[in-house]
Every structure is written in structure tokens, then in C-alpha cells.
Amino acid sequence: MDRLNELAMLNINEAPSITRIGFWKIGRDVFADDEFADFSSSIADILQKKRARVPDWRDWDHMHAHYVLKRDVFLTWDKPILSIADELQNRFAMVVMTPEAYLASRV
């Protein structure tokens, strides 16, 4: 955990979000991508059928914005997001990992 302060030095920033009426921040948020929006709905249905936790809408919005902005790596400790890392990698070439795993890969 003590290496987490290195994230800022590596120019790692918090992800923006998808534009939503009432939650939109001009200059930070981005517009949605239809393919990713469809994927988030279908994977949420699959997770619910497996009785697995589903990322909440704010988490989906952050991942969605990450994809739209073509960022390299999505860092999170959120278990529902980490549980779909393989699907995100296969479908959208999104790399999802914990901050600790990312820092360990940079050694």
C-alpha cells in the first residue's frame, strides 16, 4: 500500500465519467459509446443470473469513460469490476487490475 503514492507521480488520474443529466461535469465527462453501453447491460444480466455482484452505475460510467478516452489501464479495487476483467480485455482491449498489481508490473 505504501507505493500507492507513486500513482500520482506516474501521471495516473481518476477516470472521468459518462455524461448524465444532473451529474454532468463540463470539461470532465464524456459522451457514451453504444457498443460499450450494450455490453454493460448484457454483462450485468449475466452477473445477476450467476448471483454475482454487479458494478453499480457509477462504476460502469467510469469504465465506459475509460474506454471512450482510450486509456491504457483501469485501476480499481472493486471486486465486481475485477471479476469481469477478462471480458473487458477480450471485448474492448481494456486492461483492468488493482493499483498494487499495476505498480508491481512496473518494477
Secondary structure, DSSP 8 states (H G I E B T S, - for coil): -GGGGHHHHTT------B--TTT--TTT-B---HHHHHHHHHHHHHHHHTT-----HHHHHHHHHHHHTT-SEEE---HHHHHTHHHHHHHH--EEE-HHHHHHHT-
